[in-house]
Amino acid sequence: MADAGDSVLQVELVAADRLVWSGQATMVIARTTEGDVGILPNHAPLLSSIIEGVVDVQTVEGETWVAAVDAGFLSVADNRVSILSERAEMSHEIDLEKARQDLERAKSSGEDDDAAQEAVRRAEARIRAAERAS
Amino acid sequence: MALSVREYRARIKSTESMKKITRAMELIAASRIIKAQQRAQAAAPYARELTRAVSAVATFSNVDHALTLEPENPKKAAILIVTSDRGLAGAYSSSVLKEAERLIEKLKGEGKDVDLYTSGRKAEAYFKFRQRRVVQSWTGFSDQPTYDVAAEIGATLIATFLAEEGDDLADVDEVHVVYTRFRSMLSQEPTAVRLLPLEVVEGTEPPEAGDLLPLYEFEPSPSDVLDSLLPRYVQSRIFFALLQAAASELAARQKAMKSATDNADELIKKYKRIANQARQAGITQEISEIVGGVNALADAQAGSE
């Protein structure tokens, strides 16, 4: 349905309680349960679950925005990309020191269940996002 | 006029300080309402995108999911009642509770057992006082709910819904939510909706003739995507209900406090009038006493001369 001419992605990065980022982009990279996926304009419609990780957005102006997200979804249709996650933060909103402490705490909690692993993954993703940006 | 001027003055004073309090509460509620509305607006994109995704899956795949399946013979229902933590909001909590009672009656009439889940201290107190069992209650966030709370409530309700008979958890066949819908600053309306099993979601847009619908690829698979999508959808619906309830609570409080302030004004006016009357009566009495006394003196002197 997309016109061949318009080759930008309309991206919305949405957290449960706010719209984190929205704008036009040329490429979006996210981590799904199956592995990283890169979305370029005119991508086939896709609905996929994503896991805790880093989302890269390359805007039409050539900037790169990095965000840390929790588990959620990615949906692509008609050059519209929506990334939904219960929690999402842009890299510049993340306090690197605090994120490191969180990771330490998550790792040293000693538990090895799903929730603990999720916390570790989330903390790692936030640090990665913050480091990439700085 | 049974009371003295002094006592009326005391009453006026206490009414005035009460008025100050209700006035302050009115202003606080008014300022918080704007924030609550903003929060509700901020949460809208997530709900919208989620609804879009759910309807996409529902429309483009034929996967049945446990959360959408109608139980054949519903015997037990759970109700989540969303009220406030604090009073002083007029009939806000009691009208939600009334609506809930009506729903309970209706479900009982259909031969279903009802399990109660509550949010907010008012509902907890209401059922405790009547010694009715509440399975679980959540308190302490009614005027600014966070998504985490909604997620927790959602997880609990989904778990009870999915529980099989014979599990430790109470197995329920449907889940209802009673909350107050925020229509405008002036009107809030207690509403009961069925949350689970999920009803067919309104489609993004009805397919137009000759228009090809996007054929989604699902990763890893339609059922997996649906598995993680639907619980989130439920949680987002609960979050929506909590946010609406919070905005309604503040609006109800503002309205209640405004009328309390107005009433205090009226009362002060009334007391002032009575106090002035009492004062005037006192003065008149004094004058007539003096005049009477002078007359009596004059009479006595005239008599002795």
Contacts between the chains, C-beta under 8 A, distances in Angstrom:
chain1	res1	chain2	res2	distance
A	1	B	211	7.4
A	1	B	212	6.6
A	1	B	214	7.1
A	12	B	45	6.7
A	12	B	49	6.8
A	14	B	45	4.8
A	14	B	46	4.8
A	14	B	49	5.5
A	15	B	46	6.7
A	16	B	43	6.7
A	16	B	46	5.1
A	16	B	147	4.0
A	16	B	150	8.0
A	16	B	236	6.8
A	16	B	239	6.6
A	17	B	39	6.8
A	17	B	42	5.8
A	17	B	43	5.3
A	17	B	46	7.3
A	17	B	146	7.4
A	17	B	147	5.2
A	17	B	239	7.9
A	18	B	42	4.3
A	18	B	43	7.4
A	18	B	45	7.8
A	19	B	42	6.9
A	19	B	45	4.6
A	19	B	46	8.0
A	32	B	219	5.6
A	33	B	219	7.3
A	33	B	220	5.7
A	33	B	224	7.6
A	34	B	219	5.6
A	34	B	220	5.7
A	37	B	219	7.6
A	44	B	215	7.9
A	44	B	217	5.9
A	45	B	214	3.6
A	45	B	215	6.2
A	45	B	216	4.6
A	45	B	217	6.6
A	46	B	216	6.5
A	46	B	217	4.9
A	46	B	218	7.9
A	46	B	219	6.6
A	47	B	53	6.2
A	47	B	56	6.3
A	47	B	57	6.5
A	47	B	216	4.8
A	47	B	217	7.3
A	47	B	218	5.4
A	47	B	219	7.4
A	47	B	225	5.6
A	48	B	217	8.0
A	48	B	218	7.1
A	48	B	219	3.7
A	48	B	220	7.8
A	48	B	225	6.8
A	49	B	219	7.4
A	49	B	220	7.4
A	49	B	224	6.7
A	49	B	225	5.6
A	49	B	228	4.9
A	49	B	229	7.7
A	71	B	228	7.3
A	72	B	232	7.6
A	73	B	50	7.9
A	73	B	53	5.9
A	73	B	225	7.5
A	73	B	228	7.5
A	73	B	229	6.5
A	73	B	232	7.8
A	75	B	49	7.3
A	75	B	52	7.3
A	75	B	53	5.0
A	75	B	56	7.0
A	75	B	216	8.0
A	77	B	56	7.4
A	77	B	214	4.5
A	77	B	216	7.2
A	78	B	214	6.6
A	82	B	49	4.6
A	82	B	52	7.4
A	82	B	53	7.4
A	84	B	46	6.2
A	84	B	49	5.3
A	84	B	50	6.1
A	84	B	53	7.2
A	84	B	232	7.8
A	86	B	147	6.3
A	86	B	151	6.8
A	86	B	232	7.3
